[in-house]
Amino acid sequence: MTEPPSPRTRLRRGAERGAYDQSTIFEILDAGLIAHVGVQTDDGPLVLPMAYGRDGDTLYLHGAAANHLLGTGNGHDICVTVTHVDGLVMARTPFHNSMNYRSVVVRGKATKIEGPDQKLRTLKLITDHVVANWDESRPVSDVDNKKTLVLEIPLTEASAKIRAGDPVDEDDDVAGPWWAGVIPVETRFGAPYAAADFTGSNPMPDQYRALTGKTPDER
Ligand SMILES: Cc1cc2nc3c(=O)[nH]c(=O)nc-3n(C[C@H](O)[C@H](O)[C@H](O)COP(=O)(O)OP(=O)(O)OC[C@H]3O[C@@H](n4cnc5c(N)ncnc54)[C@H](O)[C@@H]3O)c2cc1C
């Protein structure tokens, strides 16, 4: 295990499940669909789910120019978490039930991106994070660009935590009659279908169809 980048990212609970290397962290982020973004607001902590994109060691978040959470986070320390649930771990006692998972926690200062060209570049990154769509759609206008707020956060202070495998029960319970094991959890893409009001002439982009039956990790 590599060393944590800062004292506050060092896993204390379940430290053996931690990883701090970029390849593990980037892999979990790249396979994720949503991030939970946490900020401190005047009326208390707020955590909201959001889309995101990554380029190298920078993570990008976007929203409406008036977005409360992003506006509050600009210039401040925020926390971004991405989670995959891979299984329900059913132990011999509920006390030892758990989940198999991969998660990343990113901490750091969020900064608003000002330049329209740089904003556009990061909006493409966020758009194409799940499935490449930017080049297949109506170009984003200057007005759209102005209506959008983009924050960047460095991925230099991040940790990963991974749990895999069977329940960990107490020795006395292992000999007991209770069932123990894992119920796998998978997120899969379904077959795409056209919008009810679709009358356009462009065919469905191949990359949309190619997702069918795949997990986010395989896309
Ligand atoms: C799907 C899922 C379900 C979970 N359910 C529970 C639950 O019900 N109860 C429970 O106690 N815990 C649960 N956990 C684990 C939880 O996320 C924490 O790791 C754990 O609770 C330890 O918390 P702590 O404050 O003592 O962390 P500490 O070990 O003190 O955290 C120190 C630092 O380690 C890093 N870190 C901690 N947790 C994670 C993480 N999950 N991923 C990446 N980095 C991390 C962060 O940088 C954090 O600042 C769950 C995790 C996942 C992904």
The ligand as a Tripos MOL2 file, in Angstrom:
@<TRIPOS>MOLECULE
LIG
   53    58     1     0     0
SMALL
NO_CHARGES

@<TRIPOS>ATOM
      1 C1        -21.0290    1.1890    0.1490 C.3       1 LIG1
      2 C2        -20.3910    1.4310    1.5000 C.ar      1 LIG1
      3 C3        -21.1050    1.1840    2.6600 C.ar      1 LIG1
      4 C4        -20.5480    1.4300    3.9020 C.ar      1 LIG1
      5 N1        -21.2980    1.2450    5.0050 N.ar      1 LIG1
      6 C5        -20.8000    1.5700    6.2120 C.ar      1 LIG1
      7 C6        -21.6060    1.5420    7.3940 C.ar      1 LIG1
      8 O1        -22.7930    1.2360    7.3440 O.2       1 LIG1
      9 N2        -21.0340    1.8590    8.5730 N.ar      1 LIG1
     10 C7        -19.7300    2.2130    8.6590 C.ar      1 LIG1
     11 O2        -19.2480    2.4880    9.7600 O.2       1 LIG1
     12 N3        -18.9430    2.2750    7.5690 N.ar      1 LIG1
     13 C8        -19.4420    1.9690    6.3580 C.ar      1 LIG1
     14 N4        -18.6510    2.0600    5.2480 N.ar      1 LIG1
     15 C9        -17.2460    2.4250    5.4210 C.3       1 LIG1
     16 C10       -17.1220    3.9420    5.6010 C.3       1 LIG1
     17 O3        -17.0670    4.5490    4.3150 O.3       1 LIG1
     18 C11       -15.8480    4.3270    6.3730 C.3       1 LIG1
     19 O4        -14.7150    3.8620    5.6900 O.3       1 LIG1
     20 C12       -15.8330    3.7780    7.7860 C.3       1 LIG1
     21 O5        -17.0760    4.0240    8.4230 O.3       1 LIG1
     22 C13       -14.7410    4.4150    8.6280 C.3       1 LIG1
     23 O6        -15.1390    5.7250    8.9620 O.3       1 LIG1
     24 P1        -14.1410    6.6430    9.8070 P.3       1 LIG1
     25 O7        -14.7700    7.9900    9.9270 O.co2     1 LIG1
     26 O8        -13.7370    5.9240   11.0420 O.co2     1 LIG1
     27 O9        -12.9660    6.7570    8.7270 O.3       1 LIG1
     28 P2        -11.4450    6.9940    8.9250 P.3       1 LIG1
     29 O10       -10.7410    5.7140    8.6580 O.co2     1 LIG1
     30 O11       -11.1680    7.7350   10.1660 O.co2     1 LIG1
     31 O12       -11.2330    7.9710    7.6730 O.3       1 LIG1
     32 C14       -10.0220    8.6760    7.5070 C.3       1 LIG1
     33 C15        -9.8430    9.0000    6.0600 C.3       1 LIG1
     34 O13        -9.8100    7.7870    5.3190 O.3       1 LIG1
     35 C16       -10.4180    7.9610    4.0660 C.3       1 LIG1
     36 N5        -11.6030    7.0620    3.9350 N.ar      1 LIG1
     37 C17       -12.4440    6.6420    4.8940 C.ar      1 LIG1
     38 N6        -13.4190    5.8790    4.3970 N.ar      1 LIG1
     39 C18       -13.1910    5.8080    3.0740 C.ar      1 LIG1
     40 C19       -13.8650    5.1830    2.0120 C.ar      1 LIG1
     41 N7        -14.9780    4.4370    2.2060 N.pl3     1 LIG1
     42 N8        -13.3620    5.2860    0.7710 N.ar      1 LIG1
     43 C20       -12.2350    6.0240    0.5380 C.ar      1 LIG1
     44 N9        -11.5620    6.6580    1.5080 N.ar      1 LIG1
     45 C21       -12.0470    6.5500    2.7670 C.ar      1 LIG1
     46 C22       -10.8580    9.4130    3.9760 C.3       1 LIG1
     47 O14        -9.8330   10.1570    3.3430 O.3       1 LIG1
     48 C23       -10.9820    9.8140    5.4310 C.3       1 LIG1
     49 O15       -10.8060   11.1970    5.6050 O.3       1 LIG1
     50 C24       -19.1970    1.8600    3.9860 C.ar      1 LIG1
     51 C25       -18.4700    2.0930    2.8140 C.ar      1 LIG1
     52 C26       -19.0590    1.9060    1.5960 C.ar      1 LIG1
     53 C27       -18.2710    2.2320    0.3620 C.3       1 LIG1
@<TRIPOS>BOND
     1     1     2 1
     2     2     3 ar
     3     2    52 ar
     4     3     4 ar
     5     4     5 ar
     6     4    50 ar
     7     5     6 ar
     8     6     7 ar
     9     6    13 1
    10     7     8 2
    11     7     9 ar
    12     9    10 ar
    13    10    11 2
    14    10    12 ar
    15    12    13 ar
    16    13    14 ar
    17    14    15 1
    18    14    50 ar
    19    15    16 1
    20    16    17 1
    21    16    18 1
    22    18    19 1
    23    18    20 1
    24    20    21 1
    25    20    22 1
    26    22    23 1
    27    23    24 1
    28    24    25 2
    29    24    26 1
    30    24    27 1
    31    27    28 1
    32    28    29 2
    33    28    30 1
    34    28    31 1
    35    31    32 1
    36    32    33 1
    37    33    34 1
    38    33    48 1
    39    34    35 1
    40    35    36 1
    41    35    46 1
    42    36    37 ar
    43    36    45 ar
    44    37    38 ar
    45    38    39 ar
    46    39    40 ar
    47    39    45 ar
    48    40    41 1
    49    40    42 ar
    50    42    43 ar
    51    43    44 ar
    52    44    45 ar
    53    46    47 1
    54    46    48 1
    55    48    49 1
    56    50    51 ar
    57    51    52 ar
    58    52    53 1
@<TRIPOS>SUBSTRUCTURE
     1 LIG1         1 GROUP 0 **** ****
